Amino acid sequence: METHKIVTKKGMIYYEESLNALVALWNDRFMLQGEYRETMEQVLELMKSTGASSFITDVRTSKVLSRDQQEYQINEMFPKFIRAGLKRSAYVVPKDVFVQSAIGRAEQELRKYVDVQKFKDLESAKDWVREESIRETQEANNKPEGTDTE
């Protein structure tokens, strides 16, 4: 059985099949630029291999990304995630106002392409992803034949 999990010093990212989502649990350790890029590339590969359409990011205890990491995330990784099939992203927000500000910038950019929501806890984020997936499936099943515009 293949494991759909990435474990680093900074946290853990895993695939939750029931949600068709990647869940990232980050800790309070700063991540060096090379570590960050390597981890994000692994996350992209995990997204591609699982077909995950949602990404839940729990950054309640995370540190602020450097400006270079933020630029890399927004300009390089977000387009790759979207091409890989990302449809929605949920952020479990931190109490740290500096992290909130950095996440706000990323969220604003990502919102141009996918549905993005913020939550206070992981379970609420998972509930939203589950509800949106169900709604999307129901809409697809109720679409009359021959009206697929994609």
Backbone hydrogen bonds, N-H to C=O, Kabsch-Sander energy under -0.5 kcal/mol:
donor,donor_aa,acceptor,acceptor_aa,energy
5,K,3,T,-0.7
6,I,13,I,-3.2
8,T,11,G,-3.1
11,G,8,T,-0.5
12,M,25,L,-2.1
13,I,6,I,-2.6
14,Y,23,V,-2.4
15,Y,4,H,-2.3
16,E,14,Y,-0.5
16,E,21,A,-3.3
17,E,15,Y,-0.8
19,L,16,E,-1.5
20,N,16,E,-1.0
20,N,17,E,-0.6
21,A,16,E,-1.7
22,L,54,S,-2.4
23,V,14,Y,-3.1
24,A,56,I,-3.3
25,L,12,M,-3.4
25,L,23,V,-0.5
26,W,24,A,-0.6
26,W,58,D,-2.1
27,N,10,K,-3.2
36,Y,32,L,-2.8
37,R,33,Q,-2.6
38,E,34,G,-2.4
39,T,35,E,-2.6
40,M,36,Y,-2.7
41,E,37,R,-2.2
42,Q,38,E,-1.9
43,V,39,T,-2.3
44,L,40,M,-2.3
45,E,41,E,-2.1
46,L,42,Q,-2.3
47,M,43,V,-2.5
48,K,44,L,-2.5
49,S,45,E,-2.7
50,T,46,L,-1.8
51,G,47,M,-2.0
52,A,47,M,-0.8
53,S,20,N,-2.1
54,S,20,N,-1.2
55,F,88,R,-1.6
56,I,22,L,-3.2
57,T,55,F,-0.5
57,T,90,A,-3.1
58,D,24,A,-3.3
58,D,56,I,-0.6
59,V,57,T,-0.9
59,V,92,V,-1.9
62,S,59,V,-1.0
70,Q,66,S,-2.5
71,E,67,R,-2.6
72,Y,68,D,-2.5
73,Q,69,Q,-2.6
74,I,70,Q,-2.6
75,N,71,E,-3.0
76,E,72,Y,-2.1
77,M,72,Y,-2.0
78,F,73,Q,-2.5
80,K,76,E,-1.0
81,F,77,M,-2.8
82,I,78,F,-2.5
83,R,79,P,-2.3
84,A,80,K,-1.6
85,G,82,I,-1.4
86,L,81,F,-2.2
87,K,53,S,-3.5
88,R,53,S,-1.6
89,S,115,D,-2.7
90,A,55,F,-2.6
91,Y,117,Q,-2.5
92,V,57,T,-3.0
93,V,91,Y,-0.8
93,V,119,F,-2.4
95,K,60,R,-0.7
100,Q,96,D,-2.4
101,S,97,V,-2.1
102,A,98,F,-2.0
103,I,99,V,-2.7
104,G,100,Q,-2.3
105,R,101,S,-1.6
106,A,102,A,-1.8
107,E,103,I,-3.4
108,Q,104,G,-2.3
109,E,105,R,-1.8
110,L,106,A,-2.7
111,R,107,E,-2.5
112,K,109,E,-1.2
113,Y,110,L,-2.2
114,V,110,L,-2.1
115,D,87,K,-2.1
117,Q,89,S,-2.0
119,F,91,Y,-2.9
125,A,121,D,-1.5
126,K,122,L,-2.5
127,D,123,E,-2.5
128,W,124,S,-2.1
129,V,125,A,-2.3
130,R,126,K,-2.6
131,E,127,D,-2.7
132,E,128,W,-2.8
133,S,129,V,-2.3
134,I,130,R,-2.3
135,R,131,E,-2.6
136,E,132,E,-2.6
137,T,133,S,-2.2
138,Q,134,I,-2.7
139,E,135,R,-2.6
140,A,136,E,-2.2
141,N,137,T,-2.3
142,N,138,Q,-1.6
143,K,139,E,-0.5
143,K,140,A,-0.7
147,T,144,P,-1.5
